[in-house]
């Protein structure tokens, strides 16, 4: 069954949404990507995720590629963006494989893809390979927004800076902190570093361990413009 079309979304190069000066739990909704990436997620779970995203006015919903068509159909004609993950959760596959996943994702209606950086290549100092990896996904995305997951808990400060610079030079639209499946979680310090390196014309997505409205607000103040969390409903309905 083909996914239902959604209304036209903002251009990929549109300036990311800026954080407001003050927050209430409900004001967090436009920043939240409602996320379910567990291996045992069912079709019913994905449909529930989509309906919650629509009900609460979240910016997006993020699922594994297998569930993308279910998500798109459940979102119907809502403006909620359908997001999926590429090379998830390790990032340790080939650029050609990530490009194939990305092409399949766009065919199935993904508006955005969150790819995991080749962390091993970065840590080995092979920046050419790491950049090629990102470029392959950007090209395959054919205009869909690309977020690069750095897995900040595994990186030094210098490696975080290098990863942000590579993502920027390769044409990605966002950098993202963590998968939530490895060491570390989103921190204000990492978000501030990422925002400083990429500047104001790229997005910064904080993801990993965001479980309270206070933590979410602090990450937005630090420079994030998206929040990836499986606790979206709890954040806006404390």
SVG drawing of the C-alpha trace seen along z (x, -y; Angstrom):
<svg xmlns="http://www.w3.org/2000/svg" viewBox="-5 -35 49 43">
<polyline fill="none" stroke="black" stroke-width="0.4" points="0.0,0.0 1.5,-3.4 1.8,-6.0 -0.5,-8.9 1.0,-12.2 1.7,-14.9 1.5,-18.6 4.6,-20.3 7.2,-20.8 9.8,-23.5 12.8,-23.5 15.8,-21.6 17.9,-24.7 15.3,-26.6 16.8,-28.1 16.1,-25.8 13.4,-26.8 14.9,-29.0 14.4,-28.3 12.0,-30.7 13.3,-32.8 11.1,-30.9 9.5,-27.5 6.4,-25.7 6.0,-22.0 3.5,-22.6 5.9,-25.0 8.3,-22.1 6.0,-20.3 7.3,-22.0 10.9,-20.9 10.1,-17.2 10.7,-14.2 8.7,-11.5 10.9,-8.4 10.5,-4.6 13.5,-2.6 13.3,0.5 13.8,3.8 10.5,5.2 8.3,2.3 5.1,3.6 2.9,2.1 0.4,1.1 3.2,-0.7 4.1,-2.7 0.5,-3.7 0.2,-4.8 3.4,-6.8 2.1,-8.6 -1.2,-9.4 0.5,-10.8 2.8,-12.9 -0.2,-14.4 -2.2,-14.9 0.6,-16.8 1.8,-18.8 5.3,-17.3 7.6,-18.3 8.3,-14.7 8.2,-11.0 11.2,-8.8 11.2,-5.0 13.3,-2.3 13.1,-1.9 11.0,1.3 8.2,-0.7 8.4,-3.8 5.4,-3.1 3.3,-2.2 4.3,-5.5 3.5,-7.5 0.1,-6.0 -0.7,-6.5 0.3,-10.2 -2.2,-10.7 -2.3,-14.3 -0.8,-15.8 2.3,-18.1 4.3,-15.8 7.6,-14.8 8.4,-11.1 11.9,-10.4 14.0,-7.2 17.5,-6.1 20.4,-5.0 23.4,-2.8 21.7,-2.5 22.9,-2.2 26.7,-1.5 27.4,-3.5 30.0,-0.8 28.8,0.2 29.8,-1.0 28.8,-4.3 27.1,-2.3 25.0,-0.5 23.9,-3.7 23.2,-5.3 21.0,-2.3 19.1,-2.6 18.6,-6.3 17.2,-5.8 14.8,-3.2 13.8,-5.6 13.0,-8.4 11.0,-6.0 8.9,-5.1 8.2,-8.7 11.0,-9.8 11.2,-13.6 14.4,-13.3 17.0,-10.7 19.3,-10.4 22.5,-8.7 25.1,-7.4 28.6,-8.7 31.4,-6.2 32.8,-6.6 35.7,-4.2 36.9,-6.1 36.7,-9.4 38.6,-8.1 41.2,-6.7 41.7,-10.1 40.4,-9.0 38.4,-12.2 38.2,-11.6 36.3,-8.3 34.0,-9.9 33.1,-12.7 32.6,-10.3 30.2,-8.4 28.1,-11.5 28.2,-12.8 26.9,-9.4 23.8,-9.8 23.3,-13.5 23.4,-12.6 21.0,-9.7 18.6,-11.7 17.7,-13.8 16.7,-16.8 15.4,-15.1 17.1,-16.6 20.1,-14.6 21.1,-14.6 24.5,-13.2 24.6,-11.3 28.0,-11.8 27.6,-9.5 29.2,-12.2 29.7,-9.8 32.4,-8.0 34.3,-11.1 36.9,-13.5 36.2,-17.3 38.5,-17.5 36.7,-14.6 33.3,-16.2 34.5,-19.4 36.0,-17.5 32.7,-15.5 30.7,-18.8 33.0,-20.3 32.8,-17.2 29.0,-17.1 28.8,-20.8 31.3,-20.5 29.5,-17.3 26.2,-19.2 24.3,-17.7 21.5,-19.7 21.8,-18.8 24.2,-17.3 22.8,-15.1 24.3,-14.0 23.5,-10.3 21.7,-7.2 20.6,-6.4 22.0,-2.9 25.6,-3.6 27.6,-5.4 26.6,-8.9 23.6,-11.1 22.7,-14.6 24.4,-17.3 24.3,-21.0 28.1,-21.2 28.0,-19.0 25.0,-20.9 26.8,-24.2 30.0,-22.9 28.1,-21.6 26.2,-24.9 29.4,-26.9 31.1,-24.8 28.2,-24.5 26.9,-28.1 23.3,-29.3 22.5,-27.8 22.6,-24.1 20.3,-22.3 21.5,-20.7 19.4,-17.8 19.8,-16.7 19.0,-13.1 19.7,-10.5 18.4,-10.4 16.0,-13.4 13.4,-12.6 12.3,-15.8 10.9,-19.1 13.6,-20.9 16.4,-19.0 14.7,-19.5 14.5,-23.3 18.2,-23.4 19.3,-21.7 17.2,-24.1 18.8,-27.1 22.2,-25.5 21.6,-25.6 19.5,-22.6 16.6,-23.2 15.3,-19.6 14.8,-17.1 14.8,-13.3 13.1,-11.5 10.8,-8.5 9.4,-10.5 7.7,-13.2 4.3,-12.8 5.7,-12.8 7.6,-16.0 4.5,-18.0 2.0,-16.3 3.9,-16.1"/>
</svg>
